[in-house]
């Protein structure tokens, strides 16, 4: 129906892409980006653990190998805090970018 409406109003291709296609796909794009963020953090730390000479993953492995367990666990906790902070930052950006979507979803659920 939106495509037919856009055709009736003779929207240009760029306007149709920005207002219909990208806006309709943006919730799925943001969900994919949220999943990609967590996978990227995991892969970054794992690659640091095995193939780097510096970084948080490398430091955690070095502490483990030298039996410095309190420092190792502090690195693991720091890694968790970084993950939580990035997740909260992404959630903040997501609510700003998709404010129209969450507002629309809330009005549909409250009216039902």
FIKOLZA-1660 file (N, C-alpha, C; in steps of 0.1 Angstrom, whole numbers, plus 5000, padded with zeros to 4 digits):
% residues 112
   i   px   py   pz ch aa at
   1 5008 4988 5000  A  X  N
   1 5000 5000 5000  A  X CA
   1 5009 5013 5000  A  X  C
   2 5020 5012 5008  A  X  N
   2 5029 5024 5008  A  X CA
   2 5035 5026 4994  A  X  C
   3 5039 5015 4988  A  X  N
   3 5045 5016 4974  A  X CA
   3 5035 5022 4964  A  X  C
   4 5022 5019 4965  A  X  N
   4 5012 5024 4956  A  X CA
   4 5010 5039 4959  A  X  C
   5 5010 5043 4972  A  X  N
   5 5008 5057 4976  A  X CA
   5 5020 5065 4971  A  X  C
   6 5032 5059 4972  A  X  N
   6 5044 5067 4967  A  X CA
   6 5044 5068 4952  A  X  C
   7 5038 5058 4945  A  X  N
   7 5037 5059 4931  A  X CA
   7 5027 5070 4927  A  X  C
   8 5016 5071 4935  A  X  N
   8 5005 5081 4932  A  X CA
   8 5011 5095 4934  A  X  C
   9 5019 5097 4944  A  X  N
   9 5025 5110 4947  A  X CA
   9 5037 5112 4939  A  X  C
  10 5041 5103 4931  A  X  N
  10 5053 5104 4922  A  X CA
  10 5066 5107 4929  A  X  C
  11 5068 5100 4940  A  X  N
  11 5080 5102 4948  A  X CA
  11 5092 5098 4939  A  X  C
  12 5103 5105 4940  A  X  N
  12 5115 5101 4933  A  X CA
  12 5121 5089 4940  A  X  C
  13 5130 5082 4933  A  X  N
  13 5136 5070 4938  A  X CA
  13 5143 5073 4952  A  X  C
  14 5151 5084 4952  A  X  N
  14 5158 5087 4965  A  X CA
  14 5148 5089 4976  A  X  C
  15 5137 5096 4974  A  X  N
  15 5128 5099 4984  A  X CA
  15 5121 5086 4989  A  X  C
  16 5118 5078 4979  A  X  N
  16 5111 5065 4982  A  X CA
  16 5121 5056 4990  A  X  C
  17 5133 5056 4987  A  X  N
  17 5143 5048 4994  A  X CA
  17 5145 5053 5009  A  X  C
  18 5145 5066 5010  A  X  N
  18 5147 5072 5024  A  X CA
  18 5135 5071 5032  A  X  C
  19 5123 5073 5027  A  X  N
  19 5111 5074 5035  A  X CA
  19 5104 5060 5037  A  X  C
  20 5105 5052 5027  A  X  N
  20 5098 5039 5028  A  X CA
  20 5107 5027 5031  A  X  C
  21 5117 5025 5023  A  X  N
  21 5124 5013 5024  A  X CA
  21 5133 5013 5036  A  X  C
  22 5142 5023 5037  A  X  N
  22 5151 5024 5049  A  X CA
  22 5144 5025 5062  A  X  C
  23 5133 5033 5062  A  X  N
  23 5126 5035 5074  A  X CA
  23 5119 5022 5078  A  X  C
  24 5114 5015 5069  A  X  N
  24 5107 5002 5072  A  X CA
  24 5117 4992 5076  A  X  C
  25 5129 4992 5071  A  X  N
  25 5139 4982 5074  A  X CA
  25 5147 4985 5086  A  X  C
  26 5147 4998 5091  A  X  N
  26 5156 5002 5102  A  X CA
  26 5154 4994 5115  A  X  C
  27 5143 4990 5119  A  X  N
  27 5142 4982 5131  A  X CA
  27 5150 4969 5130  A  X  C
  28 5149 4962 5118  A  X  N
  28 5157 4950 5116  A  X CA
  28 5172 4953 5114  A  X  C
  29 5175 4964 5108  A  X  N
  29 5189 4968 5107  A  X CA
  29 5195 4970 5121  A  X  C
  30 5188 4977 5130  A  X  N
  30 5193 4980 5143  A  X CA
  30 5194 4967 5151  A  X  C
  31 5185 4958 5150  A  X  N
  31 5186 4945 5157  A  X CA
  31 5198 4937 5152  A  X  C
  32 5201 4937 5139  A  X  N
  32 5213 4931 5134  A  X CA
  32 5226 4937 5139  A  X  C
  33 5226 4951 5140  A  X  N
  33 5237 4958 5145  A  X CA
  33 5240 4955 5159  A  X  C
  34 5229 4953 5167  A  X  N
  34 5230 4950 5181  A  X CA
  34 5237 4936 5183  A  X  C
  35 5233 4927 5175  A  X  N
  35 5239 4913 5175  A  X CA
  35 5253 4914 5170  A  X  C
  36 5256 4922 5160  A  X  N
  36 5270 4923 5155  A  X CA
  36 5279 4929 5165  A  X  C
  37 5274 4938 5173  A  X  N
  37 5282 4945 5184  A  X CA
  37 5287 4934 5194  A  X  C
  38 5278 4926 5199  A  X  N
  38 5283 4916 5208  A  X CA
  38 5292 4906 5202  A  X  C
  39 5290 4902 5190  A  X  N
  39 5299 4892 5183  A  X CA
  39 5312 4899 5181  A  X  C
  40 5312 4911 5177  A  X  N
  40 5325 4918 5174  A  X CA
  40 5333 4919 5187  A  X  C
  41 5327 4922 5198  A  X  N
  41 5335 4923 5211  A  X CA
  41 5341 4909 5214  A  X  C
  42 5333 4899 5213  A  X  N
  42 5338 4885 5216  A  X CA
  42 5350 4882 5206  A  X  C
  43 5348 4884 5193  A  X  N
  43 5359 4881 5184  A  X CA
  43 5371 4889 5186  A  X  C
  44 5370 4902 5190  A  X  N
  44 5381 4910 5192  A  X CA
  44 5389 4905 5204  A  X  C
  45 5383 4902 5215  A  X  N
  45 5390 4897 5226  A  X CA
  45 5396 4883 5224  A  X  C
  46 5389 4875 5217  A  X  N
  46 5395 4861 5214  A  X CA
  46 5407 4863 5205  A  X  C
  47 5407 4872 5195  A  X  N
  47 5418 4874 5186  A  X CA
  47 5430 4880 5194  A  X  C
  48 5427 4889 5203  A  X  N
  48 5438 4894 5212  A  X CA
  48 5444 4883 5220  A  X  C
  49 5436 4874 5225  A  X  N
  49 5441 4863 5233  A  X CA
  49 5451 4854 5226  A  X  C
  50 5449 4852 5213  A  X  N
  50 5457 4843 5206  A  X CA
  50 5467 4849 5196  A  X  C
  51 5465 4861 5191  A  X  N
  51 5473 4866 5181  A  X CA
  51 5479 4880 5183  A  X  C
  52 5477 4886 5195  A  X  N
  52 5482 4899 5197  A  X CA
  52 5493 4900 5207  A  X  C
  53 5500 4911 5207  A  X  N
  53 5510 4913 5218  A  X CA
  53 5506 4924 5227  A  X  C
  54 5494 4929 5226  A  X  N
  54 5489 4939 5236  A  X CA
  54 5474 4938 5235  A  X  C
  55 5467 4945 5244  A  X  N
  55 5453 4945 5244  A  X CA
  55 5447 4938 5257  A  X  C
  56 5434 4939 5259  A  X  N
  56 5428 4934 5271  A  X CA
  56 5428 4918 5271  A  X  C
  57 5425 4912 5260  A  X  N
  57 5426 4898 5259  A  X CA
  57 5440 4892 5261  A  X  C
  58 5450 4899 5255  A  X  N
  58 5464 4895 5257  A  X CA
  58 5468 4896 5272  A  X  C
  59 5463 4907 5278  A  X  N
  59 5467 4909 5292  A  X CA
  59 5460 4899 5301  A  X  C
  60 5448 4895 5299  A  X  N
  60 5441 4885 5307  A  X CA
  60 5448 4872 5306  A  X  C
  61 5453 4868 5294  A  X  N
  61 5460 4855 5292  A  X CA
  61 5473 4856 5299  A  X  C
  62 5480 4867 5298  A  X  N
  62 5493 4869 5305  A  X CA
  62 5491 4867 5320  A  X  C
  63 5481 4873 5326  A  X  N
  63 5479 4872 5340  A  X CA
  63 5475 4858 5344  A  X  C
  64 5468 4851 5335  A  X  N
  64 5465 4837 5338  A  X CA
  64 5477 4828 5337  A  X  C
  65 5486 4830 5328  A  X  N
  65 5498 4822 5327  A  X CA
  65 5508 4825 5338  A  X  C
  66 5507 4837 5344  A  X  N
  66 5516 4840 5355  A  X CA
  66 5509 4838 5369  A  X  C
  67 5498 4831 5369  A  X  N
  67 5490 4828 5381  A  X CA
  67 5487 4841 5389  A  X  C
  68 5485 4852 5382  A  X  N
  68 5480 4864 5389  A  X CA
  68 5465 4864 5388  A  X  C
  69 5458 4856 5396  A  X  N
  69 5444 4854 5394  A  X CA
  69 5436 4867 5398  A  X  C
  70 5439 4874 5408  A  X  N
  70 5431 4887 5410  A  X CA
  70 5431 4896 5398  A  X  C
  71 5443 4898 5392  A  X  N
  71 5445 4907 5381  A  X CA
  71 5437 4901 5369  A  X  C
  72 5438 4888 5367  A  X  N
  72 5431 4882 5356  A  X CA
  72 5416 4884 5358  A  X  C
  73 5410 4882 5370  A  X  N
  73 5396 4884 5372  A  X CA
  73 5392 4898 5370  A  X  C
  74 5401 4907 5374  A  X  N
  74 5398 4922 5373  A  X CA
  74 5397 4925 5358  A  X  C
  75 5405 4919 5350  A  X  N
  75 5405 4921 5335  A  X CA
  75 5392 4915 5329  A  X  C
  76 5387 4904 5334  A  X  N
  76 5375 4898 5330  A  X CA
  76 5363 4907 5334  A  X  C
  77 5363 4912 5346  A  X  N
  77 5353 4921 5350  A  X CA
  77 5353 4934 5342  A  X  C
  78 5365 4939 5340  A  X  N
  78 5366 4951 5331  A  X CA
  78 5360 4948 5317  A  X  C
  79 5363 4937 5312  A  X  N
  79 5357 4933 5299  A  X CA
  79 5342 4933 5299  A  X  C
  80 5336 4927 5310  A  X  N
  80 5322 4927 5311  A  X CA
  80 5316 4941 5313  A  X  C
  81 5323 4949 5320  A  X  N
  81 5318 4963 5322  A  X CA
  81 5318 4971 5308  A  X  C
  82 5329 4968 5301  A  X  N
  82 5330 4975 5287  A  X CA
  82 5318 4970 5279  A  X  C
  83 5315 4957 5279  A  X  N
  83 5304 4952 5271  A  X CA
  83 5291 4958 5276  A  X  C
  84 5288 4959 5289  A  X  N
  84 5276 4965 5294  A  X CA
  84 5275 4979 5290  A  X  C
  85 5286 4987 5291  A  X  N
  85 5286 5001 5287  A  X CA
  85 5283 5003 5272  A  X  C
  86 5289 4995 5264  A  X  N
  86 5286 4995 5249  A  X CA
  86 5272 4992 5246  A  X  C
  87 5267 4982 5253  A  X  N
  87 5253 4978 5251  A  X CA
  87 5243 4989 5255  A  X  C
  88 5246 4996 5266  A  X  N
  88 5238 5007 5271  A  X CA
  88 5239 5019 5261  A  X  C
  89 5251 5021 5256  A  X  N
  89 5253 5032 5246  A  X CA
  89 5245 5029 5233  A  X  C
  90 5246 5016 5229  A  X  N
  90 5239 5013 5217  A  X CA
  90 5223 5014 5219  A  X  C
  91 5219 5010 5231  A  X  N
  91 5205 5011 5234  A  X CA
  91 5200 5025 5234  A  X  C
  92 5208 5035 5239  A  X  N
  92 5205 5049 5239  A  X CA
  92 5204 5054 5224  A  X  C
  93 5214 5050 5216  A  X  N
  93 5214 5055 5202  A  X CA
  93 5201 5049 5195  A  X  C
  94 5199 5036 5198  A  X  N
  94 5187 5029 5192  A  X CA
  94 5174 5036 5195  A  X  C
  95 5172 5040 5208  A  X  N
  95 5160 5047 5211  A  X CA
  95 5159 5061 5205  A  X  C
  96 5170 5067 5203  A  X  N
  96 5170 5080 5196  A  X CA
  96 5167 5078 5181  A  X  C
  97 5173 5069 5175  A  X  N
  97 5171 5067 5160  A  X CA
  97 5158 5061 5157  A  X  C
  98 5153 5052 5165  A  X  N
  98 5140 5046 5163  A  X CA
  98 5129 5051 5172  A  X  C
  99 5129 5063 5176  A  X  N
  99 5119 5069 5184  A  X CA
  99 5105 5068 5178  A  X  C
 100 5104 5070 5165  A  X  N
 100 5092 5069 5158  A  X CA
 100 5086 5055 5159  A  X  C
 101 5095 5045 5158  A  X  N
 101 5091 5031 5158  A  X CA
 101 5086 5027 5172  A  X  C
 102 5093 5031 5182  A  X  N
 102 5088 5027 5196  A  X CA
 102 5076 5034 5199  A  X  C
 103 5074 5047 5195  A  X  N
 103 5062 5054 5198  A  X CA
 103 5050 5048 5190  A  X  C
 104 5052 5044 5178  A  X  N
 104 5042 5037 5170  A  X CA
 104 5038 5024 5176  A  X  C
 105 5048 5017 5181  A  X  N
 105 5045 5003 5187  A  X CA
 105 5038 5005 5200  A  X  C
 106 5041 5015 5208  A  X  N
 106 5034 5017 5221  A  X CA
 106 5020 5021 5218  A  X  C
 107 5017 5029 5209  A  X  N
 107 5003 5033 5206  A  X CA
 107 4995 5022 5201  A  X  C
 108 5001 5013 5193  A  X  N
 108 4994 5001 5188  A  X CA
 108 4990 4991 5199  A  X  C
 109 5000 4990 5209  A  X  N
 109 4997 4980 5220  A  X CA
 109 4988 4986 5230  A  X  C
 110 4988 4999 5232  A  X  N
 110 4979 5004 5242  A  X CA
 110 4965 5005 5237  A  X  C
 111 4963 5006 5224  A  X  N
 111 4950 5007 5218  A  X CA
 111 4943 4994 5217  A  X  C
 112 4951 4983 5217  A  X  N
 112 4945 4969 5215  A  X CA
 112 4938 4964 5227  A  X  C
% end
